[in-house]
């Protein structure tokens, strides 16, 4: 069964009326619906809507944040021969059935960008644009709340991206990107969501095409402002509007990401791109947590946040399941050692010794882990792979197959109804 959420409508007309009603409510100073953006989508935002003071917490509250990144227009599983993962139709089933996905009204579904087009960079073809349109539509059905942009996504063009932003329930967020003609942000900046009475601020930022120049060449549609300055300003605005938690979706180089993670008021930086060996979870100088699940829609980073009733803002999250994750990794290494010993291939002895040394170091780490003190806000992190044994949601699978077949047929040479013949040498 396809996933559903009470926060999201069906057809475009219904979604438009819902957004209009929400805009009227916010304009009148009323409280936004739980799970919906406190600031209505549809225009460039700077967390400027007045949504009132947050109610006092009288109970423990919880939020599940789900994060993907780097899909690159991938409709099916990745092409990795060793361990193919992913696929839009399997992602739909995972969201609807896996307990880690959380309850629809207590979760945020975020994407870090590099979403619509494949790499390496080149002008998008008609097939690329058709696949991007399908990704955009399915993301809406899956219930995404925010999609950040990467430089490659901008190759779709301003009008195409604005159309995606206007015709779907999720918001495209890039806080430090401005149009050259109007000097206005073409997409959302900082946004507030209310989830289980927790106000979560979300914004996306990116480097200027990962280059050093703030200004793009003459005639470019975009202009970048330094991400550090814009992020600091947007985080302050979100905090002023009552954000309990602030999440930055960062398409940033390592040095810029470190600086953003140290901005006061930032709780989490969800890293949109990075090396394959990047740490999936780390804390920057006892400040923000940085999460990177790797890309191509293969994995979902799951952040389970718990805010006890006794905890007071500003919150300092502690790692709530480090011992559990280490135990899982120890079990994985034990399994790897057993498989290597069973194969008895040349060179396996060296691999076994290396894996055992890795396990010994990890076991020492496990001895140092202490349970988090009671009464503190906790973060429980899981990496959920979208494996091939997850059933595909039938309707999304049908549309994916139809698009792949259409693209394949479009690449075939015309035959005028006759089968192609091979030229003789």
C-alpha positions in Angstrom: 0.0 0.0 0.0 1.3 3.5 -0.9 2.3 5.6 2.1 -0.1 8.3 3.2 0.1 11.2 5.5 -2.7 13.4 7.0 -0.5 16.4 6.4 -0.6 16.2 2.6 -3.4 16.4 0.0 -3.9 14.6 -3.2 -4.6 16.6 -6.4 -3.1 19.9 -7.2 -6.4 21.8 -6.6 -6.8 20.3 -3.1 -3.2 21.2 -2.3 -3.6 24.7 -3.5 -6.7 25.3 -1.4 -5.0 23.8 1.6 -2.0 26.1 1.1 -4.3 29.1 0.7 -6.2 28.3 3.9 -2.9 27.9 5.8 -1.6 31.2 4.5 -4.8 32.9 5.7 -4.5 31.3 9.1 -0.9 32.4 9.5 -1.7 35.9 8.4 -4.3 36.1 11.1 -1.8 35.0 13.7 -3.4 31.6 14.2 -1.3 28.5 15.0 -0.3 26.5 12.0 -1.4 22.8 11.8 0.8 20.2 13.4 3.3 18.9 10.9 2.8 21.7 8.3 5.2 24.6 7.8 4.4 27.5 10.1 5.2 29.7 7.2 3.1 28.7 4.2 4.9 27.6 1.0 4.7 29.4 -2.3 6.9 32.5 -1.9 10.4 33.2 -0.9 10.6 33.0 2.9 12.9 34.3 5.7 11.1 32.8 8.7 9.1 36.0 8.9 5.6 34.8 9.8 4.5 35.5 13.3 3.4 32.1 14.8 3.3 33.1 18.4 5.1 31.7 21.5 5.7 28.0 21.8 3.4 26.3 24.4 5.1 25.0 27.5 6.1 21.4 27.3 4.2 19.2 29.8 5.3 15.8 28.4 8.1 14.2 26.6 8.1 15.0 22.9 9.7 13.2 20.0 10.5 13.9 16.3 11.8 11.6 13.7 13.9 13.3 10.9 14.5 11.2 7.8 17.2 12.4 5.4 18.2 11.3 2.0 20.6 12.9 -0.5 22.3 12.6 -3.9 19.6 10.7 -5.8 20.9 12.2 -9.1 17.7 11.4 -11.0 18.0 7.7 -10.1 14.7 6.0 -10.5 15.6 2.4 -9.7 18.3 0.8 -7.5 21.9 2.0 -7.9 24.2 0.3 -10.4 26.6 -1.0 -7.7 27.3 -4.6 -8.5 28.4 -5.5 -5.0 25.4 -4.3 -3.1 22.8 -2.5 -5.2 20.4 -0.4 -3.1 17.6 2.1 -3.5 14.8 2.8 -5.8 11.8 5.1 -5.5 9.2 2.3 -5.3 11.1 0.6 -2.5 11.5 3.8 -0.7 7.7 4.2 -0.7 7.3 0.7 0.8 10.0 1.4 3.5 8.2 4.7 4.5 4.9 2.9 4.8 6.1 -0.2 6.7 9.4 0.2 8.5 9.1 1.2 12.2 12.2 3.3 11.8 10.3 5.6 9.5 8.2 6.8 12.4 4.6 8.0 12.4 3.7 10.3 9.5 2.5 13.1 11.9 5.7 12.9 14.0 8.4 13.0 11.3 10.0 15.3 8.8 11.3 14.0 5.5 14.2 16.0 4.1 16.4 15.7 1.0 19.9 17.3 0.8 20.0 18.0 -2.9 21.8 16.7 -6.0 18.3 15.2 -6.5 17.1 15.7 -10.1 20.0 15.3 -12.5 22.7 12.7 -13.0 26.4 13.4 -12.7 28.9 14.3 -14.2 27.7 17.8 -15.0 26.5 18.3 -18.6 23.5 20.0 -20.2 20.4 18.0 -19.3 18.8 16.0 -22.1 15.0 15.5 -22.6 15.4 12.1 -20.9 17.1 13.7 -17.9 14.3 16.3 -17.6 11.6 13.6 -17.9 13.2 11.5 -15.1 13.6 14.7 -13.0 9.9 15.4 -13.4 9.0 11.9 -12.2 11.4 12.2 -9.2 9.7 15.5 -8.4 6.2 14.0 -8.5 7.1 10.9 -6.5 8.8 12.9 -3.9 5.5 14.8 -3.4 3.7 11.5 -3.0 6.3 10.1 -0.6 5.6 13.1 1.7 8.9 15.0 1.5 8.8 18.3 3.4 11.9 20.1 2.2 14.3 19.5 -0.7 17.6 21.5 -0.8 19.4 22.2 -4.0 22.9 21.3 -5.2 24.7 23.2 -8.0 23.9 20.3 -10.4 20.2 20.8 -9.8 20.4 24.4 -11.0 21.1 23.1 -14.5 17.4 22.4 -14.8 17.0 26.2 -15.0 15.2 28.7 -12.9 11.7 28.3 -14.5 11.7 24.5 -14.2 12.8 24.6 -10.5 10.3 27.3 -9.7 7.5 25.2 -11.4 8.6 22.2 -9.2 8.5 24.4 -6.1 5.1 25.9 -7.0 3.3 22.7 -8.0 4.4 20.4 -5.1 3.7 20.4 -1.4 7.4 20.2 -0.4 9.5 23.3 -0.3 12.7 23.9 -2.2 15.1 25.7 0.1 18.3 27.4 -0.7 18.8 30.4 1.6 21.9 31.9 0.0 20.9 31.8 -3.6 19.5 35.0 -5.2 18.3 36.0 -8.7 20.6 38.4 -10.4 17.8 40.6 -11.8 15.7 41.1 -8.7 18.3 40.2 -5.9 15.5 38.2 -4.3 15.7 34.6 -3.2 13.8 32.5 -5.7 13.2 29.7 -3.2 12.5 29.3 0.4 15.0 30.3 3.1 14.3 29.4 6.7 11.1 27.6 7.5 9.4 26.4 10.7 7.6 23.1 11.1 5.6 22.0 14.2 5.9 18.3 14.8 4.6 16.9 18.1 4.7 20.4 19.6 8.4 20.6 18.7 9.2 23.6 16.4 11.9 22.5 13.9 13.6 25.1 11.8 15.0 24.0 8.4 17.0 25.8 5.8 19.2 24.8 2.9 22.5 26.4 1.9 25.1 25.6 -0.8 28.6 26.7 -1.9 28.9 28.7 -5.1 29.2 25.6 -7.4 31.9 24.4 -4.9 34.1 27.2 -6.3 35.8 30.2 -4.8 33.9 32.9 -6.7 30.7 34.4 -5.1 29.7 35.9 -8.4 28.9 33.7 -11.4 29.9 34.6 -15.0 28.1 37.4 -16.8 24.6 36.4 -17.9 24.1 33.9 -15.1 20.7 33.7 -13.5 22.0 33.1 -10.0 24.1 34.9 -7.5 25.5 33.4 -4.3 26.0 35.0 -1.0 28.5 33.6 1.5 26.7 30.6 3.2 28.2 31.3 6.6 26.7 34.8 6.8 23.3 33.9 5.4 23.1 30.8 7.7 23.9 32.8 10.8 21.2 35.4 9.9 18.6 32.7 9.1 19.3 30.7 12.2 18.9 33.8 14.4 15.5 34.5 12.7 14.3 31.0 13.3 15.4 31.1 16.9 13.6 34.4 17.4 10.4 32.8 16.0 10.6 30.0 18.6 12.5 27.2 16.9 13.3 24.5 19.4 15.6 22.6 16.9 17.4 24.0 13.8 18.5 21.8 10.9 20.7 23.0 8.1 20.7 21.1 4.8 24.3 21.8 3.6 25.7 21.3 0.1 29.1 22.6 1.4 32.8 21.9 1.2 34.3 20.4 4.3 35.8 23.7 5.7 32.6 25.6 5.2 30.6 22.8 6.7 32.7 22.9 9.8 32.1 26.7 10.2 28.3 26.3 9.7 28.3 23.5 12.3 29.8 25.9 14.9 27.2 28.7 14.4 25.3 29.2 17.7 21.8 27.8 17.4 22.5 25.1 14.8 21.7 21.6 16.2 22.2 19.4 13.1 23.9 19.8 9.7 22.7 17.2 7.3 25.5 16.9 4.8 24.3 16.8 1.2 27.5 15.5 -0.4 30.9 14.2 0.6 33.4 11.4 0.2 32.1 7.9 0.5 34.2 7.3 3.6 32.8 10.3 5.4 31.7 9.6 8.9 27.9 9.1 9.0 27.6 10.8 12.4 30.0 13.1 14.2 29.8 16.1 16.5 31.8 19.3 15.8 33.5 20.6 18.9 30.6 19.6 21.2 28.2 21.7 19.1 26.2 20.6 16.1 25.9 17.0 14.9 26.8 16.4 11.3 25.1 13.5 9.5 26.0 12.1 6.1 24.2 8.9 4.8 25.8 8.8 1.3 23.8 9.2 -1.8 21.8 7.9 -4.8 18.8 7.2 -2.7 20.5 4.1 -1.3 20.2 4.9 2.4 18.0 6.9 4.8 19.6 8.6 7.8 17.1 8.3 10.7 17.4 10.8 13.5 15.1 10.0 16.4 15.0 13.1 18.7 13.5 12.9 22.2 13.0 16.1 24.3 12.0 15.2 27.9 9.5 17.4 29.6 12.1 18.4 32.1 14.6 19.7 29.5 14.8 23.4 28.9 15.9 25.2 25.7 18.4 25.7 24.3 18.8 21.9 24.0 22.1 20.1 23.9 21.5 16.7 22.3 23.5 13.7 23.5 24.1 10.4 21.6 21.5 8.1 22.9 22.4 4.8 21.1 26.2 4.9 20.6 26.6 1.6 22.4 23.9 0.0 20.3 25.6 1.1 17.1 29.0 -0.1 18.2 27.5 -3.5 19.0 25.9 -3.7 15.5 29.3 -2.8 13.9 31.1 -5.5 16.1 28.6 -8.1 14.9 29.1 -7.0 11.3 32.9 -7.4 11.7 32.5 -10.8 13.3 30.4 -11.9 10.3 33.0 -10.6 7.9 35.8 -12.4 9.7 33.8 -15.7 9.6 33.1 -15.3 5.8 36.8 -14.6 5.1 37.9 -17.6 7.1 35.4 -19.8 5.3 36.7 -18.8 1.8 40.4 -19.7 2.4 41.5 -17.6 -0.6 45.0 -16.2 -1.2 45.4 -12.9 0.6 42.5 -13.5 3.0 44.9 -13.9 6.0 45.9 -10.3 5.6 42.3 -9.1 5.4 41.4 -11.2 8.4 44.2 -9.7 10.5 43.2 -6.2 9.4 39.6 -6.8 10.3 40.4 -8.3 13.6 42.6 -5.2 14.5 39.7 -3.0 13.5 37.4 -5.0 15.7 39.8 -4.8 18.7 39.9 -1.0 18.4 36.1 -0.8 18.2 35.8 -3.1 21.3 38.0 -0.6 23.2 35.6 2.2 22.2 32.7 0.1 23.4 34.2 -0.1 26.9 34.3 3.7 27.1 30.7 4.3 26.2 28.5 5.3 29.1 24.7 5.5 29.0 23.5 9.1 28.6 22.3 10.8 31.7 18.6 10.7 32.3 16.5 13.8 31.5 18.7 15.1 28.7 17.6 15.5 25.1 18.8 12.5 23.1 19.6 11.7 19.5 19.3 8.1 18.3 20.9 7.6 14.9 20.3 4.8 12.5 21.3 4.3 8.9 18.6 2.4 7.0 19.6 0.9 3.6 16.8 0.6 1.0 17.6 -3.0 0.2 16.4 -5.0 -2.8 14.4 -7.4 -0.6 12.0 -4.5 0.1 8.9 -4.9 -2.0 8.2 -2.2 -4.6 5.1 -0.1 -4.3 3.2 -1.2 -7.5 2.0 2.0 -8.9 5.3 3.9 -8.5 7.1 0.8 -9.9 4.8 0.9 -12.9 5.5 4.6 -13.6 9.2 4.1 -13.2 9.2 1.1 -15.6 7.2 3.1 -18.1 9.6 6.0 -18.0 12.6 3.8 -18.4 11.0 2.0 -21.3 10.0 5.3 -22.9 13.5 6.6 -22.6 15.0 3.4 -24.0 12.6 3.5 -27.0 13.4 7.1 -27.7 17.1 6.2 -28.0 16.5 3.6 -30.7 17.1 4.6 -34.3 13.9 5.0 -36.4 13.2 1.9 -38.6 10.0 3.0 -40.5 8.4 -0.2 -39.4 11.2 -2.4 -40.7 13.7 -4.2 -38.5 17.1 -2.7 -38.6 19.6 -4.4 -41.0 23.4 -4.7 -40.5 25.6 -3.3 -43.2 27.9 -5.9 -44.8 31.6 -5.1 -44.8 
